[in-house]
Amino acid sequence: MSEYDRCIFDTCICIERGNTSDQREIMSNKARFWDRIATKYFQQPINDEAAYERKLELTREKLSKDSNVLEFGCGTGGTALKHARFVKHILATDISENMLEIADRQKAENGVENVTFQQADFDTLTAPQVSFDVVLGMSILHLLSDRRPAIAKVREMLKPGGYFITSTACLGNKLWFMAPLLWGGRLIGRLPLVRIFTYGQLVDSLRDGGFEIEHEWVPGSGNSVFVIARKP
């Protein structure tokens, strides 16, 4: 599935901090759409196979057999499972129970033992600070209510010298004209929240969040940017 398709499919809404039962209800509401389309999402072919494989290669340059990795917004787990043999452990999270059921099935079929799939919303996910060598956020930052707190949270979770690797749809460069359509669709309840920003704004957010940019690549159609950012 393309990053653009994912941005249209997602049902991201702003999280209000509250009690545990409130948070569970909010996460359930956010997950319903993904639960409904989980099988279709899994069966959808990758939009640009060559670009995807290149992203995997670039990511693996930052992995080692001692790496502890977090991936948030993991979907049906394909990326986590492809990286598993190169790392010590991956914690892969998503809000959709049905997505994760597919991920666990694929994990069992492939005999992977060092990936843990967990249902969690990144807004409310708790993890020890300075505990991960690499954090992956693939096709997810544009679906959050505000990317900046998420970037700050990632930085807190990373060890010094750790990497945040993200592939993000940046509709502000070429598809800015879709803003009224997205706004109207959301107003009538047919489309989710999708944040529109440019490559430059995303990279600036990472730098402002205390990261050093080591790699920046705009593949294919030019609607997304792949970034490798390092925590000093």
N, C-alpha and C positions, 0 to 999 in steps of 0.2 A: 504494500500500500504506500502511495506517495505521501510525503509530508503535507502537501496541500489537502489531500483527501482526509488525512488524520485531523487536520485543524478544523475541517468542516464537521467531521464526525464527533469530535469530543464534546463533552457536556460539562466542562469545567465551570464551576461557580465559585464565588468568593467564600472562603471559610471564615465563619465567625467562631471565635474562641468561646467555648462553653463547657458544660459538663460532658462526661464520657458518653452518656446516652445521646446527647445532642450531636456530638461529633460522629457517632456511629450512624445516626439518621442522615446527616449531611453527606457522609461518604457513600451511604447506600443510594441516596438520590443522584449523586454524581456518577455512580457506577452503572445505573440502570441501562443507559444507552449502550455502553460498551458490553454489558452482559448480553444484550439483545443481538448485537452484531459480531460477537466474538468469533463464531465459526466463519462468517463471511470474511472478517478481518484476517483470520489465519490462512484462509484459502486464496486471498488476493495476492497475485504475484508482485514481487518487488518492482517498483517503477523503473529504477535504473540499476540493474544488477552490477554493472562494472563500477559505478560510483560506490555502491554499498560495499563491495569487496575491497575497494581501496580504503574506505573508512575503517574496515576491520583491520587491514594491514597497518595503517597509521596508528590505530589504537594499540595494537599488539606491540608496537615499538616501545610503548610506555608500560607494558606489563612484564611481570616476572613470576617465577614459581613461588615467590614469597608474598605476592600481592594479595591484599584484602580489598575487594572491590564492592562498591554499592552501585546499583543501577536503579534509578527511579523512573516510573512510567515504562516498565519493561514490556507491557503488552503480553503477547503469548510466549515470550521468553526466548525467541530465536537468537537474538544477539548475545544474550547471556550464555546460552548453551554453546554457541560457537567460540566464545572466549574461554570456556571453562578449563580446557586442558592447558592453558597457558598461565593459570593463576593458582593461588592457594585456595581461595574461597570467594564466591560472589553471593551477596545478598541482593536479590532482585525483587522489587516491589511494584505493585500496581493496585489501582482501586477496584478493579473488576475481578470478582470471584470466578466468573466463567472464563475470562482470559487466562487466569492462573491455573484453572483446571486443565486447560489445553497445555499450558506450559509444563505442568507436573507430568502430564501424560507423555509429552515429548522427552522430558528428562528421564523417565523410566524406560522408554523405548530405546533411548540412546545410552543407557547405562551410566549416566552422569551422577556423581555423588557429591560434588563440591559446590553445587548451586542450591541455595535455599530460596524458594519463592514464598513471598509473604504479602498478604493483602494489607495495604497501607496507603494513606494519602500523604504525599510528601509534606503538605502543610502541617500535619500533626505527627509525622514520623519522628520518633525519638531514637537517637543513637549516641553512643559516647562521642564526645569531641575528640578530635585528633586520632581517629580510629581507622581511617581508610587511606590506602595508597592511591586509589583512583576512584573517582565518582563519574558515572556515565548518566547523561541526561539527553536521550535521543528523541527528537521530535516532540518535545514537551514544554520548553520554556515559553513558547508563544501561546500556550494553552493555560498558563497560570494567570491568576488575577494580577500579580505583580512579580516580574522576574527578579527584581532586586533583592527582596528578602530571601528568595530561594537561593540566589547566588551567595548571599552572606551565610546562609545555613550550610551550603556545600563547603564553603571555606572553613567553617568551624569544624566540620567533620573530617577534613583532610589533614593528614600529617604534613609537616613542613616538607616542601619539595614534592608534594603530591599533585596529581593532575585532575582537572575537571575537563572532561571531553564531552562536547555537545554538538549535535546537528539540529539546527533550528530553522523553521520556515520564517523568512523575513519578508513579509508581504509588502512592506513599505517601499521597497525598491522598484518593483515592476507591477505589483497588483494592488497598489494603493486605491485604485478606483473601485475596488470591491467593498470598501468600507461601508457605503450606504446599504449595499445588499446584506452584508453581514449584520449590520445594526438592525435593519428591518426584519431580517429573519429571526434575530434574537428577540426582538420586540414582540413578535407574534408567537414565540415559543417554538419555532421550527429550527433554529440554528443556535449553537452555543456561543459562549464568550470566546472570541479569538482576538488576541492583541496584535495590532499592526505596528511594526517598527522596522527599521532598516538594519542592514548589516552593521553599519557604523554605530548605530545606537546600541545594538547588542554588544559589540566589542567594547564600546565605551563603558557599558554597565559592568562588564567583566573587569576592566581595568580599574574602574572606580571601586569595585568590590575587593580590590587587593590582589588581583591576578596579573601575571605576566603572560602575554600572548606569545606562544611558541609557534603556532601554525594556524593559518587561516586559509580556507579553500572554499570557493563557490563552484560546485560542480554542475554539469549538465545545463538544465534550463535556467539556472541562476535564481531560483526562488528560495534557496536555502543556503546556509553557510555552515561549514564544519569547522569547529574551533578546538584547538588543544591549548588549554590555559593552565599555567603552573602557579601553585601557591609558593611564594618565596620561603 
